[in-house]
Each structure stands twice: as C-alpha cells, then as structure tokens.
C-alpha cells in the first residue's frame, strides 16, 4: 500500500512538472470510433454491479493493474483494488445506485483515453450519498475498454 501511495505522489508530481508538454502531445490523438459508446455502457454496468450486488461485474470494469483513487482513503492498487473498493462502497457506504455522466473524452494514445465527468452515488432508497467529479484513464485491452486509473472527489455539502 505504501508503494502505491508513493507512486500516486510521483504520478501527480510528474503531471504537474511536464503538464504543458503532455497537453501538447494529447492533441495529436483522436478518440477511436465507438469509444464513447463503450465507455457509456461500461459506466452503466459499473452501477448495475451495485444494484445486483455483483462484485464480479464491478471488477470486470477495471484493468488488473488499476488504481482507484477515492477521497479520504489510501489508493487501491492492482488486481485486488476493485474488490477492496467495492467492499467499502457497497458494504460500508451503502451504494446501490448511481450515475456517471461523461463531460469530455480526450485521446491520449491510440490505446488510452481520458474521461472526465460528474457522478452521483445513491443508497437503497435512491437517496443521494455523494456527488462530485471524476477523471478516468481508460485502457484498451483484449476484452475492451477498462478503467486503468480512476480518481474522483465529492462536492462539499453546503
């Protein structure tokens, strides 16, 4: 876990230092045809996993080398990251429903895209638990587009 946290700090530092060069390079890549449709479907399945209490469906949304960077908890890394996050989200937070809405999709390489959007997490009574923004790096795998880096933060309550 400590290695993953150190890698997270490096990841943030890396993009802060070379951000301008990265942005210039990003513009060279188009979002592959059909990507938005595939990601939208995956986002629906993400919440279907909560509705059906299907951790296997949830896990299948991620790559085996994923990171899930949720607020107020250490980063979940690797093959066990999705189940670790799912157990907390389903068991402790009580997430049963939700929605992700893509606000932008940007090609970063031929096999990776960045998605930004807004989300809502809802409980069993469809009462709002949390809402906020997210950034996901999607990686094209042999089984389709999967979440490689998933980072999100909640809006503060007023």
N, C-alpha and C positions, 0 to 999 in steps of 0.2 A: 504494500500500500504506500509506503514512504517513497519508493522509487517512482511510483505513478504520480504522486504529488509533486516530486521534484521535476518530473517530466512535464507536468502541467505548467509549472512555473517557467520552465525553459520554453515551452510552446508559446506562451503568452509573450515572453521576452523576445523570442525570435521574430514573431509577427510585428511587434512594436518597432523593432530595430529595422527590419527590412520591408516594412509595410508598403512604402511607396513603390519599391521595385516589384513587389508581389502584385499590387493593384495594376501596374502597367502590364504585367505578364498575363493576368487574368483575362483581360480584354481580348486576347488572341484566341480564346476558345469559345466555341459556340456550345450551347446546351444541346446535347444529342436529341434527335427527334424521339418523341414518346417518353422522355424522361419525366416531365411534369405529370403526365398521366400515371406513370408507375409509382412516383413518389406520393401522389394523392391517394392512390389505392393502398400503399403501404401505411400511410398515416391513418387511414380508416381501419386497417387491420390492427394497428397499434392499440386503438381504443376498443376494438372488438375483443381483443385479448382480455381486457379488464371486464367487459360485460359478461364474458363467458368463463371468467377465471381460468384462462388458458395460457399458462406461462410458456408453453412450447411455442405458441403462436407469437407471443411477445418476443421471445428470444430470437426467433427467426427474422425479426426486423433488423437485426444487428450483425455486423461482421464479428468474427472470432477475436479480432484484435481491437475491438471498440473501446472507447472511453465514454462514460456518461458523467457529465459534469453538472450536477444538480446543486442548487443553493444550500448552504449551511451543512453540507456533509462532505467527507473526503471523496475524491474522484474514484469512480468504479472503473476498473481497467481489466481488459482481457476477456477470456471466454466465460468467466463467471460474473462479469459485470451486469449483463441483462437480468439474470435471475436475482442477483443481490439487490438491484434497484427495484425490480418488480415486487419482491417480497416486502420491501418497505412501503412502496407506493400502494400496493393492494392491501397488505396486512395492517400497517400502522396508520397510513394516511386515509385509507378507505376509498381510494379512487375506484370508480366503477364505470364512469362515462367520461367523455371529453370530446374535444375537437381541436384540430390543428388547422390553421388557415395559412397557406403559403402567401407571403407578400412579395418575395423575389426569389429568383433562381438564377444562379450565375455559374457558368462553366469555368472550372479551374484547370482541368486537364481533360484529356479525352475520356478518362475513366473516373473522374471525380467532379462533383458539382457541390456548390454551397447553396443551402436553402435558408432563408430567414422567414419568420412568421410569428403569429400570435397563437396562444393556446389557452384552453380552459380545462381544468380538472374538476369533475363533478362527483358527488357522493352517490350512494344508492337511491336517494330521494331526488337526485338531479339538482341538488343544492351546490352552489359554487364553493369549491375548496380553495382553488387558486387560479389566477390567470396571469399571463405575462408574455414574454417574448422568448424566441428560441433561435438558435443557429445550429444547423446540422450540416456536416460534411458527409455527403453520400458517396460511397464507393461502388463502382460497377463490379460485380462478382459473377462467377459462373451461374449463380442462381438469381441474378437480377441486382437491382439497386438495393444496397443495405446501408444502414447508418454506421459510419466509421467514427465520427466524433459528434456527440450530442450534448449541447450546452444550452441551458435555459435558466431564466430568472423570473421570479414572480414580481408583479406590481405590488407596491406598498399599499396597505389599506389606508384609507383616509379617515 
